[in-house]
Amino acid sequence: SSRRRHTRYISVTGVQTCALPISMDKKDLIIGGFTNYDYNQLKPWVESICETMPDAEKVMVVGDTTVETKAILVKKGFILVDMARANIPVHVLRFLSIYEYLRQNWAKYRFVVTTDVKDVYFQSNPFDYIERVIAPGLTTKLIVASEGLKYKDEPWGDDNLKQAYGPYIYEQFKENTIYNVGTFGGVSEYVKDMVFHIFRSEEHTSELQS
């Protein structure tokens, strides 16, 4: 389980598809990204990962930070990947950067979890839960955290949906449950595709708001 605040993704309505085999020989991956944080801001996330999922591969997409922060992350066993450079907001850029890493490496991994890194910490190993829910032969491939509210019933989400997408999309999605882009995971290939779709959706939203 994890603790976190709110981030939303409009387009998740169900994530089931045809069954594909899941290799038990591949590693699991936990991946996040940040810029302009120091280690104290990352510490709960990093140390909870080290405590709860010692066998997972750990990757951090890194933007601007100190040499000291990078050194601590490496000492904690993280592989550091440079954040992509583009003139788009960092909350959008992180998904592009995670996608670029997964595009080249997704086949190495069984399951992938990606979360926010500043306001999340882990109380148990999420891959144990994913392994129970996403088993060979089952159709579920992604697990996405829900806020337990519909857009129309949560003032910030309701206003954000209206402002970002306009009245036509708002009328179609206002009855939908809010899902979080800040905590999700599943089969590696499907996480790769999801972060790309989130990037494209949020890039479009940023364009509409600029």
Kinemage of the C-alpha trace (Angstrom):
@kinemage 1
@onewidth
@group {chain A} dominant
@subgroup {mainchain}
@vectorlist {calphas} color= white
{ca ser a 1} P 0.000 0.000 0.000
{ca ser a 2} L 1.038 3.608 -0.322
{ca arg a 3} L 0.114 7.052 0.929
{ca arg a 4} L -0.241 9.950 -1.495
{ca arg a 5} L -2.130 13.070 -2.580
{ca his a 6} L -4.086 13.736 -5.751
{ca thr a 7} L -3.108 13.427 -9.383
{ca arg a 8} L -5.704 12.566 -12.001
{ca tyr a 9} L -6.013 10.810 -15.349
{ca ile a 10} L -9.190 11.312 -17.300
{ca ser a 11} L -9.161 8.351 -19.658
{ca val a 12} L -9.003 5.258 -17.428
{ca thr a 13} L -12.357 3.507 -17.544
{ca gly a 14} L -11.167 -0.102 -17.462
{ca val a 15} L -7.906 -1.847 -18.158
{ca gln a 16} L -8.511 -5.370 -19.296
{ca thr a 17} L -7.362 -6.977 -22.503
{ca cys a 18} L -6.310 -10.301 -23.961
{ca ala a 19} L -4.129 -12.498 -21.784
{ca leu a 20} L -0.392 -12.640 -22.404
{ca pro a 21} L 2.164 -14.854 -20.655
{ca ile a 22} L 4.094 -13.246 -17.791
{ca ser a 23} L 7.692 -14.367 -17.359
{ca met a 24} L 8.728 -15.222 -13.812
{ca asp a 25} L 12.397 -14.866 -14.811
{ca lys a 26} L 12.257 -11.101 -15.384
{ca lys a 27} L 12.921 -8.382 -12.840
{ca asp a 28} L 10.347 -6.027 -11.380
{ca leu a 29} L 10.921 -2.277 -11.719
{ca ile a 30} L 10.052 0.691 -9.544
{ca ile a 31} L 10.572 3.993 -11.384
{ca gly a 32} L 9.973 7.647 -10.577
{ca gly a 33} L 11.174 11.034 -11.686
{ca phe a 34} L 11.840 14.487 -10.272
{ca thr a 35} L 13.550 17.811 -10.731
{ca asn a 36} L 14.531 20.478 -8.181
{ca tyr a 37} L 14.176 18.212 -5.135
{ca asp a 38} L 16.860 17.425 -2.601
{ca tyr a 39} L 17.300 14.084 -0.895
{ca asn a 40} L 15.279 15.020 2.191
{ca gln a 41} L 12.225 15.446 -0.032
{ca leu a 42} L 12.837 12.060 -1.638
{ca lys a 43} L 13.851 10.201 1.504
{ca pro a 44} L 10.477 8.657 2.539
{ca trp a 45} L 9.911 7.285 -0.972
{ca val a 46} L 13.462 6.018 -1.424
{ca glu a 47} L 13.883 4.407 1.962
{ca ser a 48} L 10.450 2.788 1.948
{ca ile a 49} L 11.368 1.186 -1.393
{ca cys a 50} L 14.632 -0.127 0.015
{ca glu a 51} L 12.757 -1.610 2.976
{ca thr a 52} L 9.773 -3.137 1.186
{ca met a 53} L 11.056 -4.253 -2.231
{ca pro a 54} L 14.740 -5.132 -1.930
{ca asp a 55} L 14.746 -7.335 -5.034
{ca ala a 56} L 13.217 -4.787 -7.413
{ca glu a 57} L 15.315 -2.797 -9.855
{ca lys a 58} L 15.179 0.886 -8.921
{ca val a 59} L 15.347 3.656 -11.539
{ca met a 60} L 15.106 7.395 -10.974
{ca val a 61} L 14.642 9.887 -13.806
{ca val a 62} L 16.590 12.931 -12.659
{ca gly a 63} L 16.295 16.556 -13.714
{ca asp a 64} L 17.991 19.385 -11.829
{ca thr a 65} L 19.390 18.391 -8.452
{ca thr a 66} L 22.612 18.404 -6.468
{ca val a 67} L 25.595 16.131 -6.889
{ca glu a 68} L 25.044 15.032 -3.294
{ca thr a 69} L 21.463 13.929 -3.984
{ca lys a 70} L 22.581 11.899 -6.981
{ca ala a 71} L 25.339 10.281 -4.950
{ca ile a 72} L 22.911 9.213 -2.219
{ca leu a 73} L 20.506 7.728 -4.779
{ca val a 74} L 23.296 5.729 -6.375
{ca lys a 75} L 24.414 4.520 -2.940
{ca lys a 76} L 20.831 3.401 -2.292
{ca gly a 77} L 20.983 1.257 -5.434
{ca phe a 78} L 19.161 3.472 -7.928
{ca ile a 79} L 20.005 3.626 -11.610
{ca leu a 80} L 19.912 7.302 -12.604
{ca val a 81} L 18.510 8.361 -15.972
{ca asp a 82} L 18.627 11.933 -17.252
{ca met a 83} L 15.240 13.597 -17.636
{ca ala a 84} L 14.326 14.496 -21.206
{ca arg a 85} L 14.822 18.124 -22.196
{ca ala a 86} L 11.792 19.820 -23.698
{ca asn a 87} L 9.833 23.032 -23.222
{ca ile a 88} L 6.898 21.401 -21.452
{ca pro a 89} L 5.874 21.307 -17.761
{ca val a 90} L 7.821 18.864 -15.609
{ca his a 91} L 4.708 16.943 -14.540
{ca val a 92} L 4.234 16.142 -18.242
{ca leu a 93} L 7.922 15.719 -18.991
{ca arg a 94} L 8.377 13.006 -16.389
{ca phe a 95} L 5.977 10.719 -18.239
{ca leu a 96} L 7.825 11.267 -21.506
{ca ser a 97} L 11.084 10.459 -19.728
{ca ile a 98} L 9.688 7.311 -18.117
{ca tyr a 99} L 8.271 6.258 -21.475
{ca glu a 100} L 11.659 6.729 -23.146
{ca tyr a 101} L 13.287 4.478 -20.562
{ca leu a 102} L 10.584 1.822 -20.846
{ca arg a 103} L 10.526 2.006 -24.641
{ca gln a 104} L 14.104 0.779 -24.635
{ca asn a 105} L 13.936 -1.534 -21.624
{ca trp a 106} L 10.378 -2.794 -21.048
{ca ala a 107} L 11.189 -6.340 -22.184
{ca lys a 108} L 13.621 -6.755 -19.251
{ca tyr a 109} L 10.839 -6.436 -16.707
{ca arg a 110} L 7.884 -8.480 -15.510
{ca phe a 111} L 5.971 -5.784 -13.605
{ca val a 112} L 6.549 -2.024 -13.374
{ca val a 113} L 5.318 0.413 -10.722
{ca thr a 114} L 5.620 4.169 -11.162
{ca thr a 115} L 4.552 6.752 -8.612
{ca asp a 116} L 5.041 10.321 -7.487
{ca val a 117} L 8.225 10.542 -5.448
{ca lys a 118} L 7.609 13.377 -3.000
{ca asp a 119} L 4.301 12.423 -1.407
{ca val a 120} L 4.311 8.612 -1.574
{ca tyr a 121} L 5.806 5.992 0.725
{ca phe a 122} L 5.385 2.243 0.681
{ca gln a 123} L 4.183 0.180 3.621
{ca ser a 124} L 4.487 -3.160 1.838
{ca asn a 125} L 5.797 -4.609 -1.402
{ca pro a 126} L 3.402 -3.626 -4.234
{ca phe a 127} L 4.740 -6.402 -6.454
{ca asp a 128} L 3.375 -9.018 -4.046
{ca tyr a 129} L -0.092 -7.541 -4.557
{ca ile a 130} L 0.341 -7.201 -8.320
{ca glu a 131} L 1.467 -10.818 -8.541
{ca arg a 132} L -1.741 -11.936 -6.822
{ca val a 133} L -4.011 -9.782 -8.999
{ca ile a 134} L -2.210 -10.060 -12.329
{ca ala a 135} L -1.515 -13.749 -12.745
{ca pro a 136} L -0.831 -15.680 -15.971
{ca gly a 137} L -4.083 -16.265 -17.804
{ca leu a 138} L -5.947 -13.338 -16.228
{ca thr a 139} L -7.019 -10.358 -18.310
{ca thr a 140} L -6.158 -7.547 -15.868
{ca lys a 141} L -2.877 -5.887 -16.888
{ca leu a 142} L -2.881 -2.563 -15.009
{ca ile a 143} L -3.766 -1.545 -11.465
{ca val a 144} L -4.608 2.140 -11.009
{ca ala a 145} L -5.507 3.830 -7.729
{ca ser a 146} L -8.960 5.398 -7.513
{ca glu a 147} L -9.981 8.401 -5.443
{ca gly a 148} L -13.387 6.822 -4.803
{ca leu a 149} L -15.132 9.920 -6.177
{ca lys a 150} L -16.679 10.984 -9.450
{ca tyr a 151} L -15.395 14.123 -11.142
{ca lys a 152} L -18.670 15.960 -10.613
{ca asp a 153} L -18.533 15.262 -6.859
{ca glu a 154} L -15.033 16.627 -6.191
{ca pro a 155} L -14.676 20.414 -6.684
{ca trp a 156} L -11.031 20.485 -7.817
{ca gly a 157} L -11.465 17.566 -10.201
{ca asp a 158} L -14.734 18.930 -11.524
{ca asp a 159} L -13.252 22.354 -12.274
{ca asn a 160} L -10.066 20.860 -13.711
{ca leu a 161} L -12.044 18.668 -16.094
{ca lys a 162} L -14.094 21.658 -17.289
{ca gln a 163} L -11.102 23.965 -17.714
{ca ala a 164} L -8.796 21.427 -19.334
{ca tyr a 165} L -11.156 19.727 -21.767
{ca gly a 166} L -14.177 21.970 -22.260
{ca pro a 167} L -17.920 21.311 -22.022
{ca tyr a 168} L -18.167 18.502 -24.593
{ca ile a 169} L -15.640 16.230 -22.870
{ca tyr a 170} L -16.857 17.333 -19.447
{ca glu a 171} L -20.387 16.082 -20.116
{ca gln a 172} L -19.034 12.698 -21.203
{ca phe a 173} L -16.645 12.190 -18.271
{ca lys a 174} L -18.231 13.952 -15.278
{ca glu a 175} L -19.836 10.689 -14.083
{ca asn a 176} L -16.509 8.816 -14.290
{ca thr a 177} L -14.493 7.831 -11.249
{ca ile a 178} L -11.269 9.801 -10.730
{ca tyr a 179} L -8.115 7.724 -11.148
{ca asn a 180} L -4.600 8.752 -10.141
{ca val a 181} L -1.617 8.909 -12.465
{ca gly a 182} L 0.588 9.218 -9.368
{ca thr a 183} L 0.356 5.566 -8.284
{ca phe a 184} L -0.106 2.740 -10.742
{ca gly a 185} L 1.560 -0.388 -11.988
{ca gly a 186} L 1.178 -3.624 -13.852
{ca val a 187} L 2.611 -5.621 -16.728
{ca ser a 188} L 5.665 -3.856 -18.128
{ca glu a 189} L 4.482 -3.379 -21.709
{ca tyr a 190} L 1.139 -1.992 -20.567
{ca val a 191} L 2.748 0.473 -18.167
{ca lys a 192} L 4.970 1.619 -21.043
{ca asp a 193} L 1.932 2.276 -23.197
{ca met a 194} L 0.032 3.940 -20.358
{ca val a 195} L 2.763 6.483 -19.554
{ca phe a 196} L 2.901 7.402 -23.233
{ca his a 197} L -0.868 7.973 -23.326
{ca ile a 198} L -0.680 10.039 -20.134
{ca phe a 199} L 2.095 12.140 -21.671
{ca arg a 200} L 0.077 12.757 -24.831
{ca ser a 201} L -3.085 13.572 -22.862
{ca glu a 202} L -1.332 15.947 -20.452
{ca glu a 203} L 0.683 17.560 -23.246
{ca his a 204} L -2.613 18.321 -25.018
{ca thr a 205} L -4.084 19.677 -21.778
{ca ser a 206} L -1.053 21.944 -21.262
{ca glu a 207} L -1.457 23.265 -24.796
{ca leu a 208} L -5.109 24.078 -24.164
{ca gln a 209} L -4.277 25.901 -20.917
{ca ser a 210} L -1.324 27.901 -22.282
